[in-house]
Amino acid sequence: MIEFGANLGMPHTKPIENDLFELRVKSKEGIARVFFCTKIGKRIIMLHVFIKKTQKTPKKELFIANKRMLEVIKQ
């Protein structure tokens, strides 16, 4: 992400909703998902990380990421 920015494209990143994006990272435990947003000045803000164990993203994880994104936007 440092070299190419937030727009790596599939299968590495994808838009989730509004200004929220998802980064996929492989690990021993499974595929980790990192929710992030971008801020003026090309800053990438990592909001929430979890290991995805089901096909569908849990609503709880999306709620946490959205809540944190709103806090970042207010600053």
C-alpha angles and dihedrals in degrees: 000000000000092000101036104024128226096316100080092137130213133004091021103043136011137173114257104183137328106332096343119110136183127224119198117215124180118223139161090265094053135273112333119210122211118195112208143165133200127236132200110289094042093279114159113212116200106213109174139356129200140155109252110223101167135052093249124059109247114247090227091063092048091048092054092049093047092048091052092045090055089052090052093048091052091058 
